[in-house]
């Protein structure tokens, strides 16, 4: 058996999602940022967590509005997804420059970009100070998706969504591959 090589305590997890975090600033201007430090964190109630640095423009907006949206970045919008993560909403109108359409959530005080195929509308439940990042836990009040990303079975289809995933080691974007096996099924061959 080969020994594993230590690389130290680093933020290496494969993959991480590329989330489009939507907020309104204090003047009501819609803002969007990309975040890879996030994911589902509870089943009941359904919750998502996202961790942001206090220096981000979105940080204070989430605190004040007690809401955010999390869009799923997809391969056809890779340029826009990257752009909103490399400039600040303090300096530019990211929606306008990226050619994205801000839509107001019907359930929470936050916007989302119409062009991303799936959005989670979240009410802020908890704030955890972790160190360099603050983790926001939002209760998912609704998931909205474009009709084109549903499969024949009526569920969202990951291959139609074509979500971006982030490589934390090489700082690159990747896509998803085909289904390998069915979860909660393939392992049954090892049950006694």
C-alpha positions in Angstrom: 0.0 0.0 0.0 1.4 3.4 -1.0 1.8 6.1 1.7 0.0 9.3 1.2 2.0 12.6 0.9 1.2 15.4 3.3 0.5 18.8 1.7 -0.5 20.6 5.0 -3.7 22.2 6.1 -5.1 23.8 3.0 -8.5 24.5 1.4 -8.4 21.4 -0.8 -11.8 19.8 -1.4 -12.8 18.4 -4.8 -15.0 19.7 -6.3 -16.6 22.8 -4.9 -19.6 24.5 -6.5 -19.4 27.9 -8.2 -22.3 29.8 -6.7 -23.6 33.2 -7.9 -24.5 35.0 -4.6 -27.1 37.7 -5.2 -27.7 40.7 -2.8 -29.0 44.2 -2.7 -26.8 46.9 -1.3 -28.1 49.6 1.1 -29.2 51.8 -1.9 -31.1 48.8 -3.5 -28.5 48.2 -6.3 -28.4 44.5 -7.2 -25.0 42.8 -6.9 -23.7 39.4 -7.8 -20.5 37.6 -6.7 -19.1 34.2 -7.3 -18.3 32.0 -4.3 -16.9 28.5 -4.1 -16.9 28.1 -0.3 -20.5 26.9 -0.1 -22.9 24.0 -0.3 -25.9 22.2 1.2 -25.5 22.0 5.0 -28.9 20.8 6.3 -31.8 18.7 5.0 -34.5 19.8 7.3 -35.0 22.7 7.1 -33.3 22.7 3.7 -30.3 25.0 4.1 -27.2 26.2 2.2 -24.1 27.7 3.6 -21.7 30.2 2.0 -18.6 31.6 3.5 -17.5 35.1 2.6 -14.7 37.5 3.7 -15.9 40.6 5.5 -14.0 42.6 2.8 -16.5 41.6 0.1 -19.2 44.0 -0.9 -21.9 41.3 -0.5 -21.0 40.6 3.2 -22.7 43.7 4.6 -25.7 43.3 2.3 -26.4 39.8 3.6 -26.1 41.1 7.2 -28.5 44.0 6.5 -31.0 42.4 4.3 -31.0 39.0 6.0 -31.3 37.3 2.7 -29.3 36.2 -0.4 -29.8 34.1 -3.5 -27.5 31.4 -4.7 -27.5 30.8 -8.5 -25.8 27.8 -10.0 -23.1 29.0 -12.4 -23.1 27.0 -15.6 -20.7 26.3 -18.5 -22.4 28.6 -21.0 -21.9 31.6 -18.6 -18.3 30.8 -17.5 -17.0 34.3 -18.5 -19.8 36.1 -16.6 -19.4 33.8 -13.5 -15.6 34.5 -13.4 -16.1 38.3 -14.0 -18.4 38.8 -11.0 -15.8 37.1 -8.8 -12.9 39.4 -9.8 -14.4 42.9 -9.5 -16.2 44.6 -6.7 -19.8 45.8 -6.7 -18.4 48.9 -4.9 -16.8 49.9 -8.1 -19.0 48.6 -11.0 -22.5 47.5 -11.8 -21.7 43.8 -12.4 -25.1 43.0 -13.8 -24.7 45.8 -16.5 -21.1 45.0 -17.4 -21.7 41.3 -17.6 -24.9 41.7 -19.6 -26.9 39.9 -16.9 -30.6 40.6 -16.1 -31.3 41.2 -12.4 -34.6 39.7 -11.2 -36.1 40.4 -7.8 -36.7 37.3 -5.7 -40.4 36.9 -4.8 -39.6 35.4 -1.4 -36.5 37.2 -0.1 -34.9 40.6 -0.3 -32.3 39.7 -2.8 -31.9 39.6 -6.6 -30.6 36.8 -9.0 -29.4 36.7 -12.5 -32.0 35.4 -15.0 -29.3 33.9 -17.2 -28.2 31.2 -14.7 -30.5 28.2 -14.9 -31.1 27.4 -11.2 -31.4 29.7 -8.2 -32.0 29.1 -4.5 -33.8 31.8 -2.6 -32.5 32.0 1.0 -33.5 33.6 4.2 -30.5 34.2 6.5 -30.7 31.9 9.6 -27.3 31.9 11.2 -24.0 33.8 11.0 -20.8 32.1 12.2 -17.5 33.9 12.5 -14.9 31.3 11.5 -11.7 33.3 11.0 -10.9 35.0 7.7 -14.4 34.0 6.5 -17.9 34.3 7.9 -20.3 31.5 7.2 -23.8 32.4 6.3 -26.4 29.7 6.6 -29.6 30.4 4.7 -32.8 28.5 4.7 -33.8 27.6 1.2 -37.3 28.9 0.8 -37.6 27.9 -2.9 -35.6 26.6 -5.8 -36.4 28.0 -9.2 -35.2 26.5 -12.4 -35.5 27.0 -16.2 -37.8 24.5 -17.8 -34.9 23.3 -20.1 -32.9 21.9 -17.2 -35.5 19.3 -16.1 -35.2 15.7 -17.1 -38.0 13.5 -18.4 -38.6 12.3 -14.8 -39.5 15.8 -13.7 -36.3 16.3 -11.6 -33.5 18.7 -12.3 -30.9 17.2 -14.6 -27.3 17.9 -13.8 -26.2 17.2 -17.4 -28.7 19.8 -18.6 -27.7 22.4 -16.0 -24.0 21.9 -16.8 -22.8 23.4 -13.5 -19.3 24.8 -13.1 -17.2 23.2 -10.4 -14.1 24.8 -9.0 -10.7 23.1 -8.6 -9.4 24.6 -5.3 -5.8 23.4 -6.0 -5.3 24.8 -9.5 -7.9 27.5 -9.3 -9.7 26.3 -12.5 -13.2 25.6 -13.6 -14.4 22.2 -14.7 -17.7 20.6 -15.8 -19.4 17.5 -14.7 -19.2 14.1 -16.4 -21.8 11.4 -17.1 -23.6 9.3 -14.4 -21.3 6.6 -13.1 -23.6 4.7 -10.8 -26.8 5.3 -8.9 -26.3 6.6 -5.3 -27.6 4.6 -2.4 -27.6 1.6 -4.7 -24.2 0.6 -6.1 -22.9 -0.1 -2.6 -25.6 -2.6 -1.8 -23.5 -5.4 -3.3 -21.2 -5.1 -0.2 -24.1 -5.4 2.4 -24.3 -8.7 4.1 
